[in-house]
Amino acid sequence: MFFVSVKRVIRSGVIGFFRNAFVSFATMLIMMITLFVIGASLFMNAALESTLEQIKNKVDINAYFLPGVSEDKVLEVKSALEQLPEVESITYTSKEDVLKQFKEEHKGDQLTIQALEELDENPFGASLAIRAKDPSQYERIAKFLEEHESAKSGENRILEKVNYNQNKLVIDRLNRFMNAIDTFVLFVSSFLVIASIMIVFNTIRLAIYTNKDEIEVMQLVGASNWFVRGPYVIEGILYGFVSGLIVLFAFYPLAAYFGTVSEQFFGSFNTLTFYINEFGTLFLYIVGSGVLLGAISSFLAVRRYLGI
């Protein structure tokens, strides 16, 4: 008997869903816009996180030494850095190699090359490119270099500059940009979620009002509360479920179209690859959000206008 009742409740909810096609379409349209924003935010967050990870992996600390510093002193600092557990690798570039690189980069600028050749000595110093095992460890390495340099004074100083703060600025700016995007998406999503709940709420209210005579008869003959309100909750869930499926599959052609473009713009991130690999997650978030929105709004409408 229980399963028969469940079957009837579901059947009534499906009939209610298809009964007013135009109202159902208008309701789902608002929900689809909401779910599209939610889905788009998942793609955007994944793209920005991928970009941030690429930047972190490419970032290293470059320690630039003064031109007069001997190779022995540079190698001494290199040896001390290699003892740090945070350091993965160190690339040493001699002052001669730095000069060669500079000439190669400016080989078309004859004025610069001529001015360089007129100098009596190499104006460049050696450098160390230090890569940490984890991006979060660069601050510790930079602090070590600062302490090493602070121990010296006046003419004994050997470091010209360390570019950690410049790289850190790039990462911090990207993090702030991501936080701003998250805040904006949260604001827009919240507004659309409230709008969706109100639309579904009023749609279910309209359905209740239309069937008020039928509901009164059901209550008079002793129908249980869940049997009366169940079809309307099912109807709300169907709004969210169908809207979620439409949005989920609408993302496929968009992801395919922007796949190459996103890879060129964001580096290794490809929208189509993300869509395929994270299909389960997208289904959970998009369709699940739709079902949840539909269920909550229809349940509130039933409680408000049926009093059960």
C-alpha positions in Angstrom: 0.0 0.0 0.0 2.9 2.4 0.8 4.5 1.9 -2.6 1.2 2.4 -4.3 0.8 5.7 -2.5 4.4 6.8 -3.4 3.7 5.9 -7.0 0.5 8.0 -7.0 2.3 11.0 -5.4 5.1 10.9 -8.0 2.6 10.5 -10.8 0.6 13.5 -9.5 3.8 15.6 -9.3 4.8 14.7 -12.9 1.3 15.5 -14.1 1.4 18.9 -12.3 4.8 19.5 -13.9 3.5 19.0 -17.4 0.0 20.5 -16.8 1.1 24.1 -17.2 3.9 24.0 -19.7 4.3 27.7 -20.1 4.4 28.4 -16.3 6.9 25.4 -15.9 9.1 26.8 -18.7 9.1 30.3 -17.2 10.0 28.9 -13.8 12.8 26.7 -15.2 14.2 29.6 -17.2 14.9 31.5 -14.0 16.4 28.4 -12.4 18.5 27.7 -15.4 20.0 31.2 -15.2 20.8 30.7 -11.6 22.4 27.2 -12.2 24.3 28.6 -15.2 25.9 31.2 -13.0 26.8 28.5 -10.4 28.3 26.3 -13.1 30.2 29.1 -14.7 31.7 30.0 -11.3 33.0 26.4 -11.1 34.7 26.8 -14.4 36.1 30.2 -13.5 37.4 29.1 -10.2 39.1 26.0 -11.7 40.7 28.2 -14.4 42.0 30.8 -11.9 43.3 28.1 -9.5 45.1 26.4 -12.4 46.7 29.7 -13.4 47.8 30.4 -9.8 49.3 27.0 -9.6 51.2 27.5 -12.8 52.6 30.8 -11.6 53.6 29.3 -8.2 55.4 26.5 -10.0 57.2 28.9 -12.3 58.2 31.3 -9.5 61.6 31.0 -8.0 63.9 33.3 -6.0 66.7 35.0 -8.0 69.6 36.3 -5.9 71.6 38.9 -7.8 75.1 39.5 -6.6 77.1 42.7 -6.9 79.6 42.8 -9.9 82.7 42.8 -7.7 81.8 39.7 -5.8 84.1 36.8 -6.5 82.9 33.4 -7.7 84.1 31.7 -4.5 81.8 33.9 -2.4 78.8 33.2 -4.6 79.4 29.4 -4.4 79.8 29.8 -0.7 76.2 31.2 -0.5 75.1 28.5 -2.9 76.5 25.8 -0.7 74.8 27.3 2.4 71.5 27.4 0.6 71.8 23.8 -0.4 71.8 22.8 3.2 68.3 24.2 3.7 65.6 21.5 3.7 63.3 23.8 1.8 65.5 24.1 -1.3 64.9 21.7 -4.2 67.5 23.0 -6.7 69.8 26.0 -7.4 71.0 27.2 -10.8 74.2 29.2 -10.8 74.8 31.7 -13.5 78.3 33.3 -13.7 78.8 36.9 -14.4 80.3 35.9 -17.8 77.2 34.0 -18.7 75.0 36.9 -17.6 77.0 39.2 -19.9 76.5 36.7 -22.8 72.8 36.5 -22.2 72.5 40.2 -22.1 74.4 40.6 -25.4 72.2 37.9 -27.0 69.0 39.6 -25.9 70.2 43.0 -27.2 72.0 41.9 -30.3 69.8 44.2 -32.4 70.6 47.2 -30.3 74.0 48.3 -31.6 74.1 51.4 -29.4 73.7 49.4 -26.2 76.3 46.8 -27.3 78.8 49.5 -28.3 78.4 51.2 -24.9 78.9 47.9 -23.2 82.1 47.1 -25.1 83.6 50.4 -24.1 83.4 49.5 -20.4 86.7 48.3 -18.9 85.0 45.5 -16.9 81.9 43.3 -16.8 79.1 45.4 -15.2 77.0 42.4 -14.3 77.2 40.1 -11.3 76.5 36.4 -10.9 73.1 35.2 -9.9 71.5 32.2 -8.2 68.0 30.9 -9.3 66.6 29.0 -6.3 63.6 26.7 -6.5 61.8 25.6 -3.4 60.2 22.2 -2.9 56.9 24.0 -2.2 55.8 27.5 -3.1 55.0 28.3 0.5 58.7 27.8 1.5 60.0 30.7 -0.6 59.5 33.1 2.3 61.8 31.1 4.5 64.5 31.0 1.8 64.2 34.8 1.2 64.5 35.3 5.0 67.6 33.2 5.1 69.2 35.4 2.3 68.2 38.6 4.2 69.7 37.3 7.4 72.9 36.3 5.6 73.2 39.7 4.0 72.3 41.5 7.3 75.3 39.8 9.0 77.5 41.8 6.7 78.0 45.5 6.5 79.3 48.2 4.2 81.8 47.0 1.7 81.3 43.4 2.8 77.8 43.2 1.3 77.6 40.9 -1.7 73.9 40.9 -2.7 72.5 43.5 -5.1 68.9 42.4 -4.8 66.5 39.4 -4.2 63.4 39.4 -6.3 61.2 37.4 -3.9 59.0 40.4 -3.1 58.2 41.1 -6.8 57.1 37.5 -7.3 55.2 37.5 -4.1 53.3 40.6 -5.3 52.2 38.8 -8.4 50.8 35.8 -6.4 49.1 38.1 -3.8 47.5 40.1 -6.6 46.1 37.0 -8.3 44.9 35.7 -4.9 43.1 39.0 -4.3 41.6 38.9 -7.8 40.3 35.4 -7.2 38.8 36.5 -3.9 37.1 39.4 -5.6 35.7 37.1 -8.3 34.4 34.7 -5.6 32.7 37.6 -3.8 31.1 38.8 -6.9 29.9 35.4 -8.0 28.5 34.8 -4.4 26.6 38.0 -4.5 25.1 37.3 -8.0 24.4 33.7 -7.1 22.7 34.6 -3.9 20.4 37.1 -5.7 19.5 34.6 -8.3 18.9 31.8 -5.7 16.5 34.1 -3.9 14.8 34.9 -7.1 14.5 31.3 -8.1 13.1 30.3 -4.7 10.5 33.1 -5.0 9.5 32.1 -8.6 9.1 28.4 -7.7 7.4 29.4 -4.5 4.8 31.4 -6.4 4.4 28.7 -9.1 3.6 26.1 -6.4 1.3 28.5 -4.7 -0.6 29.0 -8.0 -0.8 25.2 -8.4 -2.2 24.9 -4.9 -4.7 27.6 -5.5 -5.8 26.0 -8.8 -6.3 22.6 -7.1 -7.8 23.9 -3.8 -11.1 22.2 -4.3 -9.4 18.9 -5.0 -7.1 19.4 -2.0 -10.1 20.0 0.3 -11.8 16.8 -0.9 -8.6 14.8 -0.3 -8.3 16.2 3.3 -12.0 15.5 3.9 -11.6 11.8 3.0 -8.6 11.5 5.3 -5.6 11.8 3.0 -2.4 12.0 4.9 -0.4 15.3 5.0 2.5 13.8 2.9 0.1 12.5 0.3 -1.4 15.9 -0.1 1.8 17.9 -0.2 4.0 15.3 -1.8 3.0 16.0 -5.5 3.9 19.7 -5.1 7.3 18.9 -3.6 7.9 16.4 -6.5 6.8 19.1 -8.9 9.4 21.6 -7.4 12.1 19.0 -7.5 11.3 18.3 -11.2 11.8 22.0 -11.9 15.2 21.9 -10.4 16.2 18.5 -11.8 15.2 19.3 -15.4 16.8 22.8 -15.2 20.0 21.3 -13.9 20.2 18.7 -16.6 19.6 21.3 -19.4 22.3 23.6 -18.0 24.7 20.7 -17.4 24.5 19.5 -21.0 24.4 23.1 -22.4 27.9 23.5 -20.9 29.3 20.8 -23.2 29.2 22.7 -26.5 30.4 25.8 -24.7 33.3 23.9 -23.1 34.1 22.4 -26.5 34.0 25.8 -28.2 36.2 27.6 -25.7 38.5 24.6 -25.0 41.4 25.8 -27.3 40.8 29.4 -26.4 41.0 28.7 -22.7 44.1 26.7 -23.1 45.8 29.6 -24.9 44.6 32.2 -22.3 45.0 30.2 -19.1 47.9 28.0 -20.0 47.2 24.3 -19.3 43.5 24.8 -18.4 41.1 23.4 -21.0 37.4 23.9 -20.4 36.5 20.7 -22.4 39.0 18.6 -20.4 37.7 20.0 -17.2 34.1 19.3 -18.2 34.9 15.7 -19.0 37.1 15.0 -16.1 34.9 16.7 -13.5 31.5 15.7 -15.0 30.5 14.0 -11.7 31.4 17.1 -9.7 29.5 19.4 -12.1 26.5 17.1 -12.0 26.5 17.1 -8.2 26.8 20.9 -7.9 24.5 21.9 -10.8 21.8 19.3 -10.7 22.0 18.9 -7.0 21.6 22.7 -6.5 18.6 22.7 -8.8 16.9 19.8 -6.9 17.7 21.5 -3.6 16.3 24.8 -4.7 13.1 23.2 -6.1 12.6 21.1 -3.0 13.1 24.0 -0.5 10.9 26.5 -2.3 8.1 24.0 -2.9 8.3 22.8 0.7 8.0 26.3 1.9 5.0 27.0 -0.3 3.2 23.9 0.9 3.9 24.8 4.5 2.7 28.3 3.9 -0.4 27.7 1.9 -1.6 24.3 3.0 -0.6 24.7 6.7 0.7 21.1 6.8 
